[in-house]
Amino acid sequence: MQQQKEYDTVIIGSGLGGLVCGAILSKEGQRVCVLEKNEQIGGNLQTFKRDGVTFDTGVHYISGLDKGQNLYQFFNYLGLMDRLELLKMDEDGFDVILLGDDATEYPYGMGYDNFKQKLLTCFPHEQMAIDTYCSDIQRICNNFPMYNIKEGNEYEDKTVFTTSAAAYFDALTNNEKLRAVLAGTHLLYGGNRNKTPLHVHALVVNSYIESSWRCVKGGDQLAKLLAKSIREAGGDVLRKKNVTHIELENDKAVYVETDTGERFYGTQFISNMHPAQTLDLTDTPLFRKAYRSRIQGIENTVSAFIVNIVLKPDTVLFHNRNYYYHCNTDVWNTVNYHPEEWPHHYALFENVPEKGSAYTNGIILMTYMRFDEVAQWKDTMNTTLDEQSRGEDYEHFKQEKAEKLLALVYKRFPELEGAIQRYYISTPLSYRDYIGTADGNMYGIAKDFNDPLQTTISPVTKIPNLFLTGANIVLHGVLGVTVGAFITTSCLLGKEYLVNKIRKANETLS
Ligand SMILES: Cc1cc2nc3c(=O)[nH]c(=O)nc-3n(C[C@H](O)[C@H](O)[C@H](O)COP(=O)(O)OP(=O)(O)OC[C@H]3O[C@@H](n4cnc5c(N)ncnc54)[C@H](O)[C@@H]3O)c2cc1C
C-alpha cells in the first residue's frame, strides 16, 4: 500500500505566491508541502543559462526594498533581506523612456522628489500636472491596507477601481509627451487602454519610484531562499509533481493527486495555479456553473515575445537602468496592435556585470505578443522536462519576429549591432508551457475598470479548506504577489496576527 504523505498545508505550484505562502506558514509552525510540476522551482522566478550567461524569465527588477519600505518589511519578516544579493539601480534614472525619433531621454528619478525634479527638467511648464500625478499615485496606494502593512479590509476610495488609467492621463495634461512618459512603463503591467484601472498603474509604479533593485545573478535566488526556509522548518518542496486532481470528501479537500498517481494529503490546500486551471482540478458542484464560466471566461493580460541576447565579451558597457522604447506617443497601442505594425514598444534590460567588469554579458528585449500569433502551434509542448520541436515553420516565425524587433532596437542602440554573439527566443508558448496557463499571459487576469468585481479574485473558495494565491490575487509582480500571499495566509492565520508579526520583525527599524 502507498504510504500517505500528510501535511498541514499542501501548496500546488512553486511560483512566488506558493513559496511565500509556504514560507509564512512554515515560519508559523506548519508542516508544508509545495508541489511543482517543472524541473525548476519558482515559476516566473526561473532563470536559464545559455553560453554561460544567466537570463531571468520573469523578474528583471524589483521594488520597495529600501529599509522600512513595504517589500523590505515583508521580506525582512521572512528573513530574506540580509541574504538577497541586490543592486540598487541608478537613482537619477532607473527607468528611461524613449519616444520614437525624439533624441531626449526621459529618466524616472528614484524617490518622489527626484522623480518630480527629473520630469520638471524635461517638462518645465508641467509642474501642476507632475505634482498632481505624484500626489494622486501616493493617495491611491494609501488606499490598500496590506500594501501598507495595515489590518483594514476597507478601501476608503472605491472609485480607483473604476477609473481608467489611460483616461486619467488624458485628463491630467494636454502634453502628449508627458502623458506618454508617465505611462511609458506599462510593459510592467500589460497596460490596456480599454481595461487597465488606474490603481494597477499606481501600485506598480509607486513602488519602483520608491526604490528599484536588480537581483544580482537572477531572481531565482528568491525561490531558492524561500524553499530553503520551508525545508529548514521540516517541510518539503518537491519538483516534477504535476498536480492533476483535487479529491474532496464531505465537501472538503483531502488530497491532491499528480499525473503519476502520487497523493499528498493535507488539512489545508493552497493553489498557486491560475484560478481557471485550478477549477479544472475538480468537478465538485461547490463551484457553481456561473462561477466556473466567469473565471474561465475572464480575459488575461497579454503575453510577451522575448529575445535573450548573449553579448560578445566586453562590447557593451553596463547601464544600471532599463530602457522603455515606444514608436510614438500613442503608448496605449498595446494588445490591439496590428501584426504588420509590430513591435510598437520594447523594454531593454541589461544583466548586472560579473564582479570587476564594466560590461554587461547579456541583454533581454521584451515586447508584447498576443497568443493568437502563435495559436497555430498551440498543440505543441516544449519544456526541459518534455523537450519537443514545434517545427521548422515555428523556428522561422520566431526568427523573423526577432529580426524585426532587433532592427527597431538597432535604430536607438546602434552599438548592439555587431555585439551580439547569439540570441535565444521565448514566445507566449514558452510561458504557457512553463507556467501552465492557457495562453502564456504575463501577469494573470487583466483587471478591468469597466467591471472591477468580475476581475477581482478572492483567495477564499467555495471549498472551505482550499485557498488561492499568486498574481491573480490582488496584483502581479514580486511585490504584488508577496502582498497577495500575505492576504491568502491571513485567511488561515488571521490578518491582525500576521500584521503584528510583520511589525514586530521590523520593530528595530522605527
Ligand atoms: C516576461 C515577464 C517579465 C516580468 N518582469 C517582472 C519584473 O521585472 N518585476 C516583477 O516584480 N515582476 C515581473 N514579472 C511578474 C512576476 O514574475 C510574476 O507576477 C510572479 O512571479 C508570478 O508569481 P505567481 O505566484 O503568480 O506564480 P507563477 O510564476 O505563475 O508560477 C506558478 C507555478 O505553478 C506551477 N504549476 C502550474 N500548474 C501546476 C500543476 N498542475 N502542478 C504543479 N505545479 C503547477 C507552475 O509550473 C509555476 O511554477 C514578470 C513576468 C513576466 C511573464
The ligand as an SDF file (V2000), in Angstrom:
LIG
                    3D

 53 58  0  0  0  0  0  0  0  0999 V2000
    8.0510   38.3290  -19.0580 C   0  0  0  0  0  0  0  0  0  0  0  0
    7.7810   38.7200  -17.6470 C   0  0  0  0  0  0  0  0  0  0  0  0
    8.5200   39.7210  -17.0540 C   0  0  0  0  0  0  0  0  0  0  0  0
    8.2850   40.0720  -15.7330 C   0  0  0  0  0  0  0  0  0  0  0  0
    9.0640   41.0360  -15.1340 N   0  0  0  0  0  0  0  0  0  0  0  0
    8.8760   41.3230  -13.8270 C   0  0  0  0  0  0  0  0  0  0  0  0
    9.7370   42.2390  -13.1590 C   0  0  0  0  0  0  0  0  0  0  0  0
   10.6950   42.7640  -13.7370 O   0  0  0  0  0  0  0  0  0  0  0  0
    9.4910   42.5130  -11.8460 N   0  0  0  0  0  0  0  0  0  0  0  0
    8.4580   41.9310  -11.1570 C   0  0  0  0  0  0  0  0  0  0  0  0
    8.2720   42.2200   -9.9620 O   0  0  0  0  0  0  0  0  0  0  0  0
    7.6250   41.0570  -11.7690 N   0  0  0  0  0  0  0  0  0  0  0  0
    7.8240   40.7360  -13.0720 C   0  0  0  0  0  0  0  0  0  0  0  0
    7.0090   39.8230  -13.6800 N   0  0  0  0  0  0  0  0  0  0  0  0
    5.8610   39.2860  -12.9250 C   0  0  0  0  0  0  0  0  0  0  0  0
    6.2300   38.2550  -11.8980 C   0  0  0  0  0  0  0  0  0  0  0  0
    7.2830   37.4410  -12.3560 O   0  0  0  0  0  0  0  0  0  0  0  0
    5.0070   37.3650  -11.6260 C   0  0  0  0  0  0  0  0  0  0  0  0
    3.8870   38.1730  -11.3540 O   0  0  0  0  0  0  0  0  0  0  0  0
    5.1900   36.4220  -10.4500 C   0  0  0  0  0  0  0  0  0  0  0  0
    6.4430   35.7830  -10.4550 O   0  0  0  0  0  0  0  0  0  0  0  0
    4.0610   35.3870  -10.5170 C   0  0  0  0  0  0  0  0  0  0  0  0
    4.0680   34.5930   -9.3630 O   0  0  0  0  0  0  0  0  0  0  0  0
    2.9130   33.5470   -9.1120 P   0  0  0  0  0  0  0  0  0  0  0  0
    2.9050   33.2740   -7.6530 O   0  0  0  0  0  0  0  0  0  0  0  0
    1.6410   34.0190   -9.7100 O   0  0  0  0  0  0  0  0  0  0  0  0
    3.3960   32.1990   -9.7900 O   0  0  0  0  0  0  0  0  0  0  0  0
    3.8000   31.7820  -11.2670 P   0  0  0  0  0  0  0  0  0  0  0  0
    5.0940   32.4000  -11.6070 O   0  0  0  0  0  0  0  0  0  0  0  0
    2.6510   31.9670  -12.1930 O   0  0  0  0  0  0  0  0  0  0  0  0
    4.0530   30.2390  -11.0530 O   0  0  0  0  0  0  0  0  0  0  0  0
    3.0440   29.2650  -10.9440 C   0  0  0  0  0  0  0  0  0  0  0  0
    3.7300   27.9510  -10.6750 C   0  0  0  0  0  0  0  0  0  0  0  0
    2.7450   26.9310  -10.5860 O   0  0  0  0  0  0  0  0  0  0  0  0
    3.2440   25.7900  -11.2580 C   0  0  0  0  0  0  0  0  0  0  0  0
    2.1410   24.9400  -11.6650 N   0  0  0  0  0  0  0  0  0  0  0  0
    1.1740   25.2410  -12.5640 C   0  0  0  0  0  0  0  0  0  0  0  0
    0.3540   24.1880  -12.7120 N   0  0  0  0  0  0  0  0  0  0  0  0
    0.7950   23.2250  -11.8780 C   0  0  0  0  0  0  0  0  0  0  0  0
    0.3570   21.9110  -11.5840 C   0  0  0  0  0  0  0  0  0  0  0  0
   -0.7070   21.3830  -12.1840 N   0  0  0  0  0  0  0  0  0  0  0  0
    1.0410   21.1740  -10.6730 N   0  0  0  0  0  0  0  0  0  0  0  0
    2.1430   21.6960  -10.0520 C   0  0  0  0  0  0  0  0  0  0  0  0
    2.6050   22.9300  -10.3050 N   0  0  0  0  0  0  0  0  0  0  0  0
    1.9350   23.6940  -11.2020 C   0  0  0  0  0  0  0  0  0  0  0  0
    3.9850   26.3680  -12.4500 C   0  0  0  0  0  0  0  0  0  0  0  0
    4.8590   25.4440  -13.0340 O   0  0  0  0  0  0  0  0  0  0  0  0
    4.6910   27.5460  -11.7850 C   0  0  0  0  0  0  0  0  0  0  0  0
    5.9240   27.1560  -11.2350 O   0  0  0  0  0  0  0  0  0  0  0  0
    7.2490   39.4300  -14.9980 C   0  0  0  0  0  0  0  0  0  0  0  0
    6.5070   38.4180  -15.6020 C   0  0  0  0  0  0  0  0  0  0  0  0
    6.7650   38.0480  -16.9050 C   0  0  0  0  0  0  0  0  0  0  0  0
    5.9710   36.9460  -17.5150 C   0  0  0  0  0  0  0  0  0  0  0  0
  1  2  1  0
  2  3  1  0
  2 52  2  0
  3  4  2  0
  4  5  1  0
  4 50  1  0
  5  6  2  0
  6  7  1  0
  6 13  1  0
  7  8  2  0
  7  9  1  0
  9 10  1  0
 10 11  2  0
 10 12  1  0
 12 13  2  0
 13 14  1  0
 14 15  1  0
 14 50  1  0
 15 16  1  0
 16 17  1  0
 16 18  1  0
 18 19  1  0
 18 20  1  0
 20 21  1  0
 20 22  1  0
 22 23  1  0
 23 24  1  0
 24 25  2  0
 24 26  1  0
 24 27  1  0
 27 28  1  0
 28 29  2  0
 28 30  1  0
 28 31  1  0
 31 32  1  0
 32 33  1  0
 33 34  1  0
 33 48  1  0
 34 35  1  0
 35 36  1  0
 35 46  1  0
 36 37  1  0
 36 45  1  0
 37 38  2  0
 38 39  1  0
 39 40  1  0
 39 45  2  0
 40 41  1  0
 40 42  2  0
 42 43  1  0
 43 44  2  0
 44 45  1  0
 46 47  1  0
 46 48  1  0
 48 49  1  0
 50 51  2  0
 51 52  1  0
 52 53  1  0
M  END
$$$$
